[in-house]
């Protein structure tokens, strides 16, 4: 801060990440800090680089499958579930459903809207290796597999090896997928619309690990590096998608991944989450990045309750309590109405 063209050292120095369309930060003088925080000055910063922004971040966890680093998969998913933080989980459809250790937590967390499930297709080969008809068949198979084993019909697609083409886009739209999340390096465009799209493209923009050529393995990186890439993506695109895979959080022994949790990398993950929260950056599902997102995913238990209620297996009070719970948790939202309601009519439609 300059005072009479001379730097006034009585002001504190602090780096601030400016992201999204508007940010708020405080300016406080070191020698005379106000005791009442309400006396500080809030300064909005407008960004001209992007026309729209959700100022939000989505975490994408790739490679969820049976019997492979499953303790690490559980630990990663639980990190988000226990903190009630949204997480998009990519499932390799033909390699999921038999390992109850991982299947149980995915089904439970999904039924409670703690995680969002994405399809990673069938196998590991890129969809670009196949014809449009073959891609359609593989995608449909992945839908059936995930629906049968996770109880959810996916609408998010994470292409194997992050690769897809125009045929893939058409197949996704025809199968009512709403979002695809590959990588920026696979995209030809530099901007990704946040509204009015049939198929939204929200690619990976930051990672919690990288491929180490010397070790020929994936290794974790610092949360500072991930956070810097995240802020850069927010400036460029108005959103960020941070991807992880189980290998980045495994202890490596003799050049091999083990099913042992790398506490250091989980500490880095927790540190990253804290930084995002301290900067007031929202964490959302990939399916909630777009500004016109109105998707409502009802948990499986309310569907069961509705069936039991319709068959007179539970009473009206129990059924209504389930609806009230979803309203309180904002799983469903009821618009306020100025019209008077009939308080006497308590019949469930």
C-alpha positions in Angstrom: 0.0 0.0 0.0 1.4 3.4 -1.0 1.2 6.5 1.2 2.5 9.7 -0.3 4.2 7.5 -3.0 6.1 5.6 -0.3 5.4 2.0 0.7 3.5 2.0 4.0 4.9 -1.0 5.9 2.2 -0.9 8.5 -0.1 -2.8 6.1 0.0 -6.6 6.1 1.1 -8.5 3.0 -1.0 -11.5 1.9 -1.5 -13.4 -1.3 -5.1 -13.9 -2.3 -6.4 -16.3 -5.0 -8.8 -14.3 -7.2 -11.3 -16.7 -8.9 -14.7 -16.8 -10.4 -16.7 -13.6 -11.1 -16.6 -12.1 -7.6 -14.4 -12.5 -4.6 -14.3 -11.0 -1.1 -11.3 -10.3 1.0 -10.3 -8.1 3.9 -7.8 -5.2 4.1 -6.5 -4.8 7.7 -3.7 -2.5 9.0 -1.1 -4.3 11.1 -0.7 -1.7 13.8 -4.3 -0.9 14.3 -6.4 -3.9 13.6 -10.1 -3.4 14.2 -11.5 -5.4 17.1 -14.9 -5.7 15.4 -14.6 -7.7 12.1 -17.6 -5.9 10.7 -15.5 -2.8 10.3 -13.2 -4.4 7.7 -13.6 -3.5 4.0 -15.1 -6.0 1.6 -13.9 -5.5 -2.0 -15.6 -7.3 -4.9 -13.3 -8.3 -7.8 -15.0 -8.8 -11.1 -13.3 -11.1 -13.7 -13.6 -10.3 -17.4 -11.8 -13.5 -18.6 -14.9 -15.6 -18.5 -18.5 -14.8 -19.1 -20.0 -17.3 -16.7 -18.7 -19.2 -13.7 -20.0 -21.6 -11.2 -16.9 -20.9 -9.0 -17.0 -24.6 -8.1 -14.9 -27.7 -8.1 -15.8 -31.3 -8.6 -13.8 -34.2 -7.4 -13.7 -37.3 -9.8 -12.5 -40.6 -8.5 -11.6 -42.9 -11.4 -11.1 -46.7 -11.6 -13.5 -48.0 -9.0 -13.6 -51.8 -9.4 -13.7 -55.1 -7.5 -10.8 -56.6 -5.5 -8.1 -54.0 -6.5 -6.7 -51.6 -3.9 -10.1 -51.8 -2.3 -8.9 -50.6 1.1 -7.7 -47.5 -0.6 -10.9 -47.0 -2.6 -12.8 -47.3 0.6 -10.6 -44.8 2.4 -10.9 -42.3 -0.4 -14.7 -42.5 -0.8 -15.1 -42.3 3.0 -13.0 -39.2 3.2 -15.8 -37.4 1.2 -18.8 -39.3 2.7 -17.8 -38.6 6.3 -17.2 -34.9 5.5 -20.5 -34.8 3.5 -18.6 -33.5 0.5 -19.8 -34.4 -3.0 -17.8 -36.9 -5.0 -18.3 -38.3 -8.5 -17.2 -41.9 -8.7 -16.2 -43.5 -12.0 -17.1 -47.2 -12.1 -15.6 -49.7 -14.5 -18.9 -51.4 -15.2 -17.8 -54.9 -16.1 -15.4 -55.1 -13.1 -17.8 -54.1 -10.4 -20.4 -55.8 -8.3 -18.8 -58.9 -6.8 -16.6 -57.4 -4.2 -19.0 -56.6 -1.3 -16.3 -54.5 0.4 -16.5 -51.8 -2.2 -19.9 -52.5 -3.6 -21.7 -52.0 -0.3 -20.2 -48.5 0.4 -20.9 -47.4 -3.2 -24.5 -48.5 -3.0 -25.1 -47.0 0.5 -23.4 -43.7 -0.3 -25.2 -43.4 -3.6 -28.6 -44.1 -2.0 -28.0 -41.3 0.4 -26.9 -38.9 -2.4 -23.4 -38.7 -0.9 -21.8 -39.7 -4.2 -22.6 -39.4 -7.8 -21.9 -42.4 -10.0 -20.4 -42.2 -13.4 -19.9 -44.9 -16.0 -16.3 -45.6 -17.2 -17.7 -47.9 -19.8 -16.7 -51.5 -20.4 -13.0 -52.6 -20.3 -10.1 -50.3 -20.5 -9.8 -49.7 -24.3 -10.7 -46.2 -25.5 -14.1 -45.9 -27.1 -12.3 -44.4 -30.1 -11.2 -47.9 -31.0 -14.8 -48.9 -31.8 -17.5 -48.1 -34.3 -20.5 -46.1 -33.3 -22.6 -49.3 -33.1 -20.0 -51.0 -30.9 -19.8 -47.9 -28.7 -23.6 -47.9 -28.3 -23.5 -51.6 -27.3 -20.7 -51.0 -24.7 -22.5 -48.0 -23.3 -25.8 -49.8 -22.9 -24.0 -52.7 -21.3 -22.4 -50.4 -18.8 -25.8 -48.9 -17.9 -27.3 -52.3 -17.2 -24.3 -53.4 -15.1 -24.2 -50.3 -13.0 -28.0 -50.3 -12.5 -28.0 -53.9 -11.4 -25.0 -53.6 -9.1 -25.2 -50.1 -7.8 -28.9 -49.4 -8.0 -28.4 -46.2 -10.1 -28.7 -45.3 -13.7 -25.6 -43.2 -14.6 -25.9 -40.0 -16.6 -22.2 -39.1 -16.4 -19.6 -40.7 -18.6 -15.8 -40.9 -18.0 -14.3 -42.2 -21.2 -11.6 -44.9 -20.8 -8.2 -43.3 -21.1 -10.1 -39.9 -21.4 -10.6 -40.4 -25.1 -13.8 -40.1 -27.1 -15.0 -38.8 -30.5 -18.1 -37.5 -32.3 -19.6 -41.0 -32.4 -19.2 -41.2 -28.7 -21.0 -37.9 -28.2 -23.9 -39.0 -30.4 -24.2 -42.3 -28.6 -24.1 -40.6 -25.2 -26.9 -38.2 -26.2 -29.0 -41.1 -27.6 -28.6 -42.9 -24.3 -29.7 -39.8 -22.3 -26.3 -39.1 -20.8 -26.0 -35.4 -19.8 -22.3 -35.0 -19.0 -18.9 -36.3 -20.3 -15.7 -35.8 -18.4 -12.5 -36.5 -20.2 -9.4 -34.3 -20.1 -8.5 -30.9 -21.4 -5.8 -32.3 -23.6 -8.4 -34.4 -25.5 -10.6 -31.3 -26.2 -10.4 -29.1 -29.3 -12.1 -26.1 -27.6 -10.8 -23.9 -24.9 -14.1 -22.9 -23.4 -16.8 -25.2 -22.0 -20.3 -23.8 -21.9 -22.0 -23.9 -18.5 -25.6 -23.8 -19.7 -27.9 -24.5 -22.7 -26.0 -27.7 -23.7 -27.5 -31.1 -24.5 -24.2 -32.8 -23.5 -22.0 -30.9 -21.1 -18.2 -31.4 -21.4 -16.4 -30.8 -18.1 -12.9 -32.3 -18.4 -10.2 -33.0 -15.9 -8.3 -29.8 -15.2 -6.2 -30.8 -12.1 -5.1 -34.0 -10.5 -3.9 -35.2 -7.1 -1.2 -37.3 -8.7 1.0 -37.7 -11.8 2.6 -40.4 -13.9 6.3 -40.9 -12.9 8.2 -42.0 -16.0 11.2 -43.3 -14.0 9.1 -45.5 -11.7 6.6 -46.3 -14.4 3.9 -45.7 -11.7 1.3 -43.1 -10.7 2.4 -41.1 -7.6 0.7 -38.5 -5.5 1.6 -34.8 -5.6 1.4 -31.9 -3.1 -1.9 -30.2 -2.5 -0.2 -26.9 -3.3 0.4 -28.1 -6.9 -3.2 -29.4 -7.2 -4.6 -26.2 -5.8 -2.6 -24.0 -8.2 -3.9 -25.9 -11.2 -7.4 -25.7 -9.8 -7.3 -21.9 -9.4 -5.9 -21.7 -12.9 -8.8 -23.7 -14.3 -11.3 -21.6 -12.4 -9.9 -18.5 -14.0 -10.0 -20.0 -17.5 -13.2 -22.0 -17.5 -15.3 -21.0 -14.5 -15.0 -24.5 -13.0 -12.5 -27.2 -12.2 -12.5 -31.0 -12.1 -9.9 -32.6 -9.9 -9.3 -36.3 -10.7 -7.8 -39.0 -8.5 -7.1 -42.7 -8.9 -6.4 -45.3 -6.2 -2.8 -45.8 -7.2 -1.9 -42.2 -6.1 -2.9 -43.1 -2.5 -1.2 -46.5 -2.3 2.1 -47.3 -0.7 4.6 -48.5 -3.3 6.9 -51.4 -2.4 9.4 -52.9 -4.8 8.0 -51.0 -7.7 4.4 -52.3 -7.0 1.3 -50.8 -5.6 0.2 -52.3 -2.4 -3.3 -52.2 -0.8 -1.9 -50.1 2.0 -3.0 -46.5 2.6 -0.4 -43.8 2.0 -1.2 -41.5 4.9 0.9 -38.7 3.5 -1.1 -38.5 0.4 -4.4 -38.6 2.3 -3.1 -35.7 4.4 -2.4 -33.9 1.1 -6.0 -34.6 0.0 -7.4 -33.3 3.3 -5.2 -30.2 3.0 -6.6 -29.6 -0.5 -10.2 -29.8 0.7 -9.4 -27.4 3.6 -7.9 -24.9 1.1 -10.9 -25.0 -1.2 -13.2 -24.5 1.8 -11.2 -21.6 3.2 -11.3 -19.9 -0.2 -15.1 -20.4 -0.2 -14.9 -22.5 -3.4 -18.0 -24.7 -3.6 -17.4 -28.5 -4.1 -20.1 -30.1 -6.2 -20.9 -33.2 -8.3 -19.8 -33.0 -12.0 -23.5 -33.2 -12.8 -24.0 -29.9 -10.8 -21.4 -27.8 -12.5 -23.6 -26.4 -15.2 -25.6 -23.4 -14.1 -28.9 -24.7 -15.4 -28.6 -27.9 -13.4 -32.0 -28.9 -11.9 -31.4 -32.6 -11.7 -33.1 -34.2 -8.7 -31.8 -37.6 -7.7 -34.2 -39.4 -5.3 -32.5 -41.8 -2.9 -33.4 -45.5 -3.3 -35.0 -45.7 0.1 -37.7 -43.2 -0.7 -38.7 -45.3 -3.8 -38.9 -48.4 -1.5 -41.0 -46.4 1.0 -43.4 -45.3 -1.8 -43.8 -48.9 -2.8 -44.5 -50.1 0.8 -46.9 -47.1 1.3 -48.8 -47.9 -1.8 -49.2 -51.5 -0.7 -50.2 -50.4 2.8 -47.1 -51.9 4.4 -46.3 -48.5 6.1 -48.7 -45.8 7.3 -49.1 -42.2 6.1 -47.1 -40.7 8.9 -44.0 -42.8 8.2 -44.2 -42.0 4.5 -44.6 -38.3 5.1 -41.6 -38.3 7.5 -39.5 -39.5 4.7 -40.6 -36.7 2.4 -40.1 -34.2 5.3 -36.6 -35.5 5.8 -35.7 -34.9 2.1 -37.1 -31.3 2.3 -35.1 -30.6 5.4 -31.9 -31.9 3.8 -32.8 -30.0 0.5 -32.7 -33.2 -1.5 -36.0 -31.9 -2.9 -37.0 -28.2 -2.7 -40.6 -26.9 -2.4 -41.1 -23.4 -3.9 -42.8 -20.9 -1.6 -46.3 -19.9 -2.7 -48.2 -16.8 -1.9 -51.5 -18.6 -2.3 -53.4 -19.9 0.7 -53.3 -23.7 1.2 -56.0 -25.9 2.4 -54.8 -26.9 5.8 -57.8 -29.2 6.3 -57.0 -31.4 3.3 -54.3 -33.8 4.5 -54.8 -36.6 2.1 -51.7 -37.8 0.3 -52.2 -37.5 -3.5 
